[in-house]
């Protein structure tokens, strides 16, 4: 029986709200990073303003497909997504987004680091990573 390791610190307090789950598994365990959709979409909104939307997570978010239509949705190029999240710069968040999401913006740097760590662990172990939208 596989053990399951769940980090739900970015979903605690938002139970019943839409959630995003990053997940990978191997023969021994399943790793889960559970996020409140509001945090994830705000992060992606910021990234859309900071980087071109060509493929991967940003593209799927921008056209509202990917995990929205097909869940679980596999992240095809984990390394590329690691680089995407590493490119997030809090100094480049627009004043408009700061005003609209003032309670969310302070969470984003830690959330981004945790997503990067999660993806790096999956990538290092060679496991497939999926996004589940619930």
C-alpha positions as CSV (number, residue, x, y, z in Angstrom):
1,X,0.0,0.0,0.0
2,X,1.3,3.4,-1.0
3,X,1.8,6.1,1.6
4,X,0.4,9.5,0.8
5,X,2.3,12.7,1.7
6,X,0.0,15.8,1.5
7,X,0.9,19.4,1.9
8,X,-2.4,21.3,2.2
9,X,-1.1,24.4,3.9
10,X,-2.2,26.5,0.9
11,X,-5.7,25.0,1.0
12,X,-6.3,25.0,4.8
13,X,-9.2,27.4,5.6
14,X,-10.6,27.2,2.0
15,X,-12.2,23.8,2.4
16,X,-15.2,23.6,0.0
17,X,-13.6,26.1,-2.4
18,X,-12.1,25.0,-5.8
19,X,-8.7,23.4,-5.4
20,X,-5.7,22.7,-7.5
21,X,-3.6,19.6,-6.7
22,X,-0.1,19.0,-8.0
23,X,0.6,15.2,-7.7
24,X,3.2,12.7,-8.6
25,X,3.7,9.1,-7.4
26,X,6.1,6.3,-7.6
27,X,5.8,2.7,-6.4
28,X,6.2,3.7,-2.7
29,X,4.3,6.9,-2.3
30,X,2.1,9.6,-3.6
31,X,3.2,13.3,-3.1
32,X,0.4,15.9,-3.1
33,X,0.6,19.7,-3.0
34,X,-2.9,21.1,-2.6
35,X,-3.6,24.8,-3.3
36,X,-6.6,27.0,-3.1
37,X,-7.5,27.9,-6.7
38,X,-7.5,31.6,-5.8
39,X,-3.8,31.5,-4.9
40,X,-2.9,29.6,-8.0
41,X,-4.9,31.7,-10.4
42,X,-3.5,34.9,-8.9
43,X,0.0,33.6,-9.4
44,X,-0.7,32.6,-13.0
45,X,-2.3,36.0,-13.6
46,X,1.0,37.6,-12.4
47,X,3.1,35.3,-14.6
48,X,1.0,36.0,-17.7
49,X,2.0,39.7,-17.2
50,X,5.6,38.8,-16.8
51,X,6.3,36.2,-19.4
52,X,5.1,35.2,-22.9
53,X,2.2,32.7,-23.0
54,X,3.3,30.1,-25.6
55,X,2.9,26.7,-24.1
56,X,2.6,24.6,-20.9
57,X,0.8,25.7,-17.8
58,X,0.5,29.4,-18.8
59,X,-0.9,28.5,-22.2
60,X,-3.5,26.1,-20.7
61,X,-4.5,28.7,-18.1
62,X,-4.8,31.5,-20.7
63,X,-7.0,29.5,-23.0
64,X,-8.8,27.9,-20.1
65,X,-8.1,24.3,-21.1
66,X,-5.7,21.8,-19.7
67,X,-6.6,20.8,-16.1
68,X,-9.9,22.7,-16.5
69,X,-11.1,20.2,-19.2
70,X,-9.0,17.1,-18.5
71,X,-8.2,16.2,-15.0
72,X,-5.7,14.9,-14.1
73,X,-3.7,16.8,-16.7
74,X,-0.1,15.8,-17.1
75,X,2.7,18.4,-17.1
76,X,4.7,17.4,-20.2
77,X,7.8,19.4,-19.5
78,X,8.4,19.7,-15.8
79,X,11.8,21.4,-16.2
80,X,10.3,24.1,-18.3
81,X,7.6,24.7,-15.7
82,X,10.2,24.9,-13.0
83,X,11.9,27.6,-15.0
84,X,8.5,29.4,-15.4
85,X,7.9,29.5,-11.7
86,X,11.5,30.6,-11.0
87,X,10.9,33.5,-13.4
88,X,8.2,35.0,-11.1
89,X,9.3,38.4,-9.8
90,X,7.2,40.0,-7.1
91,X,8.6,43.5,-7.9
92,X,6.9,43.3,-11.3
93,X,3.4,42.8,-10.0
94,X,1.2,45.6,-11.2
95,X,-0.4,48.1,-8.8
96,X,-3.8,47.0,-10.1
97,X,-3.2,43.3,-9.1
98,X,-1.8,44.4,-5.8
99,X,-5.0,46.4,-5.0
100,X,-7.3,43.6,-6.2
101,X,-5.4,40.8,-4.4
102,X,-3.7,42.5,-1.4
103,X,-4.4,39.6,0.9
104,X,-3.0,37.0,-1.6
105,X,0.2,38.8,-2.9
106,X,2.1,38.2,0.4
107,X,1.6,34.4,0.0
108,X,2.9,34.1,-3.5
109,X,6.7,34.1,-2.9
110,X,6.4,31.1,-0.5
111,X,3.8,29.4,-2.7
112,X,6.1,29.8,-5.7
113,X,9.1,28.3,-3.8
114,X,7.0,25.4,-2.6
115,X,5.7,24.7,-6.2
116,X,9.3,24.8,-7.5
117,X,10.6,22.4,-4.7
118,X,7.7,20.0,-5.4
119,X,8.4,20.0,-9.2
120,X,12.1,19.6,-8.7
121,X,11.6,16.6,-6.4
122,X,9.3,15.0,-9.0
123,X,11.7,15.8,-11.8
124,X,14.7,14.5,-9.9
125,X,12.9,11.2,-9.2
126,X,11.7,10.9,-12.9
127,X,8.1,10.8,-11.9
128,X,5.2,12.2,-14.0
129,X,3.5,15.2,-12.5
130,X,-0.2,15.9,-12.8
131,X,-2.5,18.8,-12.0
132,X,-5.9,17.8,-10.7
133,X,-8.7,20.4,-10.6
134,X,-11.5,19.9,-8.1
